[in-house]
Amino acid sequence: MEYTKFLSTNALSRKSSWITQLRRYMIDPSPDLLWLAGGHPDSSLFPFTETTITLKNGQEIHLDPKLMATSLQYGPVEGNTELLKHLSELTQKLHSPPLWSQTQQLVTVGGQDGMAKTFVMLVNSGDYVIVPEPCYAGIFSELTALNPHYLSVEEDEEGMRADLLRSTLEQWKEEVGETHSEKRLKFMYTNPSGSNPSGTNMSEKRRREIYAIACEYDFLILEDDPYYFLQFQEDLPPSFLSLDTEGRVLRFDSFSKTVSAGLRVGYVTGPKVLVEKISQHIMATVMGGSSLSQVLVNELFHKWGMEGFLQHVKEVRDMYRRRRDIALSAAEKHLTGLCEWHEPRGGMFLWLKAPKIKDVQAMLFERGVAKNILLVPGNGFTTRPELPCQYMRASYSTLTPEQMEKAFKILAEVIREEIQLQNDKQTTKDC
C-alpha cells in the first residue's frame, strides 16, 4: 500500500535525526567499538548500582550492576531489543498478523503516547476521522487540537454499528467527498475490546464488516486495545490486526492494565512506513521510553515465560469479571428504575444512562461530590462535550463490594434529588 496519501504535512517534513541513525549502532555493538559518537553519560557515575524486586508470588527479579547500568542508560529509540523479541512472539501468538513480514513494532511511553504521535502523523486541519459514539475521552485533547472533522458513529452492545458507519460514509461522500477532495478521510479510531467507556466487545462479524468498509473507503484503522486481556469471554474475537490483509491497521497495546500503569510501557504494531514515522517523532520528543521500565517488563517475561504471562493476565481478567458482577448486582439493587445499562463485556466500566435527568454534569460535580461519590459525566466521551448528556461512567476496578454497594446507594439518592429539583423548576416555570 502507498502510505504517503495518509501522512500529514508534519510527518512528510519530519526526517530521521542523525542521533537516531547513530543510536542504531548501539544494538548488539561490537565489543571493540570505540564509542565517540554520542553524549552518553558514564554509567559508573550513576548513584544506583543494583536492586532486587520481589514479585507477589515470592519470585525475585535481580538487576545486577551490569544490567542496572544498561537500564539507566539511553537505549534504542525503537525500544529494548530483548523486550521487542518478547513482544514479537506475543503478537504472533495472539494475532498472527497476515502481513507480518511488512510489520514493525515500537515501544512507547504507554499506549496513549503512541496514539498522540500517530494523530500528528496523520491529521492535517480539515481531514476527516471516524470515532465511535461514545468514545474514549483521552484521545480528544491531542486530536481536537489538530482540527479534524469528526464523523461519529453510534455504538450498540457490540460496539460501533457497521450499518451506521456505512450510511455515515455514504452521506459524507455525497455531501463533502467531492467538494473537499483536498481533505482526506484518514482513519477510524476504535477501542474494540472492553471499550472505554461503554464496556462493549466488538464481535468477529462486526469487525469483519468494518474492516471491509475500511478497504472499500480507503482509510486506516487505529486499534487502541488496552483492555484486550480484560474481555469477559473465553473465545476472544480476532483483532483488527489479525484481519489486516492490506496493511491498514495500527495497533496500540499497553501493559498499564495488566502489569503496571506507572511503568508507562506500551507498544505500537503496524506497517513499517508508519511505525518509522512515529519513531522519528519519538526521537524528537522523549528520545525513547524509560529503559528501566522496559528492562523490568523484559525481566518479567524472562522470569515467567510466555505461558506465565498469559496465566497472569487470565487471573487479572477473572478478578475484574468478579468486580463487574458485583457492580451489576449493586446497580440492580439501587439503580433499577433510575438508570439504564448494558452488561459490560470487558474492561473496567459500567456505562449508565439516567433517562430522567436532562444533563448529569452538574448533578455529579456538585451534589455527587458533596456526598463523596465521583463519576465521570458522559459529555467528555462525545465530540460535542458542550451539549447536555444523560450518560455517566462508573468504574468498578478498585472499589470493594461494600464500597460499591455504598456508592450506588448514594448515587440513587443523588439522582432522586436531581429529579425532584428538575420537577420543582418545571413547576415554577409553569406557574
LINPE-V643895 format. One record per residue. RES is the residue in three letters. PHI is phi in whole degrees, 0 to 359 (* if undefined). PSI is psi in radians with two decimals (999 if undefined). NEAR is the number of other C-alpha atoms within 8 Angstrom. Layout:
BEGIN
RES;PHI;PSI;NEAR, RES;PHI;PSI;NEAR
END
This chain:
BEGIN
MET;*;2.55;4, GLU;267;2.06;4, TYR;261;-0.18;8, THR;304;-0.64;6, LYS;297;-0.37;5, PHE;270;-0.30;8, LEU;282;2.51;12, SER;283;2.93;11, THR;301;-0.68;7, ASN;302;-0.85;9, ALA;292;-0.66;11, LEU;295;-0.53;9, SER;270;-0.20;6, ARG;277;2.27;9, LYS;240;2.79;6, SER;294;2.39;7, SER;279;2.81;9, TRP;297;-0.56;6, ILE;297;-0.71;7, THR;301;-0.79;11, GLN;295;-0.66;9, LEU;291;-0.69;10, ARG;292;-0.32;11, ARG;293;-0.38;8, TYR;286;-0.15;8, MET;285;-0.34;9, ILE;284;1.98;8, ASP;51;1.01;5, PRO;288;2.71;7, SER;294;2.40;5, PRO;297;-0.31;4, ASP;267;-0.03;4, LEU;291;2.17;6, LEU;266;1.87;4, TRP;277;1.76;5, LEU;247;0.16;4, ALA;269;-0.48;5, GLY;225;2.91;7, GLY;271;0.94;4, HIS;282;2.26;6, PRO;292;2.66;6, ASP;289;2.02;6, SER;295;-0.33;8, SER;292;-0.26;5, LEU;266;-0.09;6, PHE;293;2.43;9, PRO;285;-0.22;4, PHE;261;2.31;5, THR;247;-0.79;9, GLU;198;2.87;9, THR;202;2.75;8, THR;234;2.24;8, ILE;247;2.25;7, THR;263;2.23;8, LEU;276;2.87;8, LYS;299;-0.50;5, ASN;274;0.11;4, GLY;94;-0.25;6, GLN;293;2.74;7, GLU;237;2.50;8, ILE;249;2.09;11, HIS;249;2.15;8, LEU;261;1.81;10, ASP;286;3.02;9, PRO;305;-0.67;8, LYS;292;-0.80;7, LEU;291;-0.62;8, MET;296;-0.73;14, ALA;299;-0.71;12, THR;297;-0.73;9, SER;288;-0.31;12, LEU;259;0.04;10, GLN;258;2.85;10, TYR;304;2.56;9, GLY;232;-3.14;10, PRO;301;2.46;12, VAL;298;-0.52;12, GLU;288;-0.36;9, GLY;123;2.93;15, ASN;304;2.22;12, THR;299;-0.77;8, GLU;293;-0.68;7, LEU;297;-0.72;12, LEU;300;-0.56;12, LYS;294;-0.72;8, HIS;294;-0.71;10, LEU;294;-0.65;8, SER;298;-0.81;9, GLU;297;-0.75;8, LEU;296;-0.78;9, THR;296;-0.76;10, GLN;293;-0.62;9, LYS;292;-0.74;7, LEU;274;-0.56;6, HIS;238;-0.36;10, SER;42;1.06;9, PRO;302;2.24;11, PRO;300;-0.54;8, LEU;252;0.74;10, TRP;301;-0.63;8, SER;294;-0.33;4, GLN;256;0.24;7, THR;250;2.58;10, GLN;227;2.69;10, GLN;236;2.69;12, LEU;211;2.26;12, VAL;280;2.37;13, THR;237;2.94;15, VAL;277;1.31;13, GLY;79;2.87;13, GLY;292;-0.63;16, GLN;290;-0.53;9, ASP;297;-0.70;9, GLY;296;-0.69;15, MET;293;-0.77;10, ALA;301;-0.73;11, LYS;290;-0.54;11, THR;292;-0.69;9, PHE;302;-0.80;11, VAL;297;-0.63;12, MET;293;-0.54;12, LEU;254;-0.49;11, VAL;256;2.17;12, ASN;260;2.71;11, SER;305;2.26;7, GLY;93;-0.17;8, ASP;293;2.83;13, TYR;254;2.36;13, VAL;227;2.56;13, ILE;257;2.30;11, VAL;227;2.66;12, PRO;284;2.80;13, GLU;234;1.84;11, PRO;279;2.93;10, CYS;225;2.56;11, TYR;309;2.14;10, ALA;292;-0.45;8, GLY;295;-0.31;6, ILE;278;-0.35;10, PHE;289;-0.54;9, SER;301;-0.87;7, GLU;283;-0.74;9, LEU;291;-0.77;12, THR;296;-0.56;8, ALA;297;-0.36;7, LEU;273;-0.06;11, ASN;62;0.92;10, PRO;275;2.97;13, HIS;265;2.20;8, TYR;271;2.34;9, LEU;249;1.74;9, SER;267;2.44;9, VAL;232;2.20;13, GLU;293;2.66;10, GLU;260;2.81;11, ASP;236;-2.76;8, GLU;293;-0.23;7, GLU;254;0.25;11, GLY;95;-2.74;12, MET;304;2.31;12, ARG;280;2.16;12, ALA;294;-0.63;9, ASP;293;-0.67;6, LEU;287;-0.57;9, LEU;299;-0.81;11, ARG;297;-0.81;9, SER;295;-0.62;8, THR;297;-0.74;10, LEU;289;-0.63;8, GLU;297;-0.74;8, GLN;293;-0.74;8, TRP;300;-0.79;9, LYS;296;-0.67;9, GLU;290;-0.68;8, GLU;272;-0.75;8, VAL;230;-0.14;9, GLY;300;-0.64;9, GLU;273;-0.71;8, THR;287;-0.36;6, HIS;243;0.82;8, SER;297;-0.38;8, GLU;281;-0.23;4, LYS;254;2.18;9, ARG;264;2.73;9, LEU;278;1.97;9, LYS;266;-0.91;12, PHE;200;2.90;11, MET;247;2.28;11, TYR;265;2.35;12, THR;217;2.52;10, ASN;240;1.34;12, PRO;282;-0.34;12, SER;242;2.06;15, GLY;58;0.84;18, SER;309;2.44;15, ASN;262;1.95;11, PRO;253;-0.10;12, SER;277;-0.29;12, GLY;74;0.22;17, THR;282;2.69;15, ASN;238;2.09;14, MET;285;2.22;12, SER;289;2.85;8, GLU;299;-0.76;8, LYS;301;-0.78;6, ARG;296;-0.74;11, ARG;297;-0.74;11, ARG;294;-0.69;9, GLU;298;-0.77;9, ILE;290;-0.68;10, TYR;298;-0.69;11, ALA;297;-0.67;8, ILE;293;-0.67;9, ALA;299;-0.71;11, CYS;293;-0.71;9, GLU;293;-0.75;6, TYR;264;-0.02;6, ASP;61;1.08;7, PHE;227;2.84;11, LEU;273;2.82;11, ILE;240;2.12;13, LEU;262;1.87;12, GLU;263;1.68;14, ASP;269;1.91;12, ASP;229;0.94;12, PRO;291;-0.32;12, TYR;258;0.34;12, TYR;307;-0.76;8, PHE;278;-0.04;9, LEU;253;0.54;13, GLN;274;2.25;14, PHE;270;0.96;9, GLN;208;2.72;6, GLU;279;-0.78;4, ASP;267;1.85;4, LEU;279;2.38;6, PRO;294;2.68;7, PRO;295;2.50;9, SER;288;2.86;8, PHE;298;-0.60;11, LEU;300;-0.68;12, SER;288;-0.30;10, LEU;263;-0.06;11, ASP;277;1.71;13, THR;263;-0.07;7, GLU;241;0.01;7, GLY;76;0.73;9, ARG;256;-0.10;10, VAL;250;2.26;13, LEU;250;2.09;13, ARG;253;2.38;12, PHE;242;2.06;16, ASP;245;2.85;11, SER;209;2.58;12, PHE;265;0.07;13, SER;298;-0.68;14, LYS;273;-0.20;9, THR;241;-0.56;8, VAL;245;-0.98;6, SER;189;2.28;9, ALA;286;-0.61;9, GLY;287;-0.34;5, LEU;292;-0.45;7, ARG;55;1.02;13, VAL;238;2.05;16, GLY;227;3.12;15, TYR;204;2.63;14, VAL;250;2.44;15, THR;232;2.25;12, GLY;178;-2.98;13, PRO;304;2.42;13, LYS;304;-0.73;9, VAL;300;-0.76;7, LEU;286;-0.72;9, VAL;296;-0.63;14, GLU;297;-0.66;8, LYS;294;-0.67;11, ILE;296;-0.70;12, SER;300;-0.72;11, GLN;299;-0.69;13, HIS;292;-0.72;10, ILE;300;-0.73;12, MET;297;-0.53;12, ALA;277;-0.20;8, THR;243;-1.37;6, VAL;265;-0.13;7, MET;65;0.18;8, GLY;129;2.78;14, GLY;285;3.11;12, SER;293;2.07;8, SER;296;-0.66;14, LEU;297;-0.80;9, SER;299;-0.73;11, GLN;293;-0.68;14, VAL;297;-0.70;11, LEU;297;-0.77;8, VAL;295;-0.71;9, ASN;298;-0.76;11, GLU;294;-0.55;9, LEU;297;-0.73;10, PHE;296;-0.70;11, HIS;299;-0.73;7, LYS;288;-0.79;7, TRP;273;-0.59;9, GLY;77;2.96;9, MET;297;-0.75;8, GLU;292;-0.60;7, GLY;295;-0.70;8, PHE;296;-0.78;10, LEU;294;-0.56;8, GLN;292;-0.68;8, HIS;299;-0.82;8, VAL;291;-0.47;11, LYS;295;-0.72;9, GLU;294;-0.67;8, VAL;298;-0.82;10, ARG;301;-0.81;12, ASP;298;-0.66;9, MET;294;-0.78;8, TYR;291;-0.53;12, ARG;294;-0.68;10, ARG;296;-0.70;8, ARG;291;-0.61;11, ARG;301;-0.78;12, ASP;296;-0.66;8, ILE;295;-0.73;10, ALA;296;-0.73;13, LEU;296;-0.69;9, SER;296;-0.76;8, ALA;293;-0.66;12, ALA;294;-0.76;10, GLU;301;-0.70;8, LYS;289;-0.75;7, HIS;253;-0.46;9, LEU;251;-0.04;13, THR;302;2.27;9, GLY;88;-0.27;5, LEU;253;-0.58;11, CYS;227;2.80;10, GLU;238;2.58;10, TRP;199;2.80;8, HIS;251;2.66;7, GLU;293;2.13;7, PRO;298;2.34;12, ARG;267;0.00;11, GLY;175;3.10;15, GLY;83;-2.67;14, MET;231;0.18;12, PHE;227;2.58;15, LEU;247;2.13;16, TRP;262;1.91;13, LEU;253;2.42;11, LYS;246;2.26;10, ALA;254;1.53;12, PRO;295;-0.32;9, LYS;268;-0.02;6, ILE;252;2.31;11, LYS;288;-0.72;8, ASP;207;2.14;9, VAL;276;-0.18;15, GLN;300;-0.92;10, ALA;295;-0.69;8, MET;303;-0.79;12, LEU;287;-0.79;13, PHE;281;-0.40;9, GLU;259;-1.18;8, ARG;283;-0.61;10, GLY;295;-0.88;13, VAL;297;-0.63;10, ALA;298;-0.45;7, LYS;259;0.24;7, ASN;68;0.62;6, ILE;233;2.57;10, LEU;221;2.05;8, LEU;242;2.91;9, VAL;262;2.12;8, PRO;295;2.61;12, GLY;287;-0.23;13, ASN;307;-0.70;13, GLY;289;-0.17;9, PHE;262;0.32;12, THR;234;2.92;11, THR;279;-0.12;8, ARG;232;1.23;7, PRO;294;-0.25;9, GLU;283;-0.22;5, LEU;274;2.67;6, PRO;300;2.60;9, CYS;216;2.40;11, GLN;264;0.03;12, TYR;259;2.73;12, MET;209;2.68;12, ARG;249;2.20;14, ALA;247;2.23;10, SER;267;2.35;9, TYR;250;0.31;12, SER;283;-0.45;8, THR;235;-0.32;5, LEU;285;2.54;8, THR;286;2.88;6, PRO;305;-0.69;9, GLU;294;-0.71;7, GLN;292;-0.68;8, MET;296;-0.76;13, GLU;302;-0.82;10, LYS;295;-0.75;8, ALA;298;-0.80;9, PHE;287;-0.49;12, LYS;295;-0.76;10, ILE;293;-0.73;10, LEU;302;-0.71;11, ALA;299;-0.71;11, GLU;296;-0.74;8, VAL;295;-0.72;11, ILE;296;-0.76;12, ARG;298;-0.71;9, GLU;296;-0.71;8, GLU;294;-0.71;10, ILE;298;-0.74;10, GLN;295;-0.72;8, LEU;298;-0.75;8, GLN;298;-0.75;9, ASN;296;-0.70;8, ASP;296;-0.72;8, LYS;294;-0.69;8, GLN;293;-0.67;8, THR;296;-0.75;8, THR;297;-0.71;7, LYS;294;-0.70;6, ASP;294;-0.56;5, CYS;287;999;4
END
